[in-house]
Amino acid sequence: MIDYRCGEYLSLYNNELEQDWEEALRWYIKSAEQGYDQAQYRLSCQLDNGIGSVKDSQAALDWARKAAAQGNTAARLLIEEITSRQEP
C-alpha cells in the first residue's frame, strides 16, 4: 500500500514539488504488481491516456481487468470505455 500512496502523492497531492507522472507510474506499477486494485486502476488510467508513459490501451485494459476482478467499479467502467473505442 505504501507504493500506491507514493504514486498518489506524486500524481495528485504534490503541492510542494512539481508533479512527476513518470515516477508516479513506477510506484503504481509496484503496487499493482502486488495486487492492489486501486493501483491497478490508476495505472490503467495513466496507460490509457499516455500519462507518464507511451499510450497503451491494451496494457490499460489488462490492468483494468485485474482491478475489476477484485470488485473495482471504476475499473469496470474504464473497461467499457476502452472496449467501446476498440469496436469498429
Order of alpha helices (4+ residues) and beta strands (2+ residues): alpha-alpha-alpha-alpha-alpha
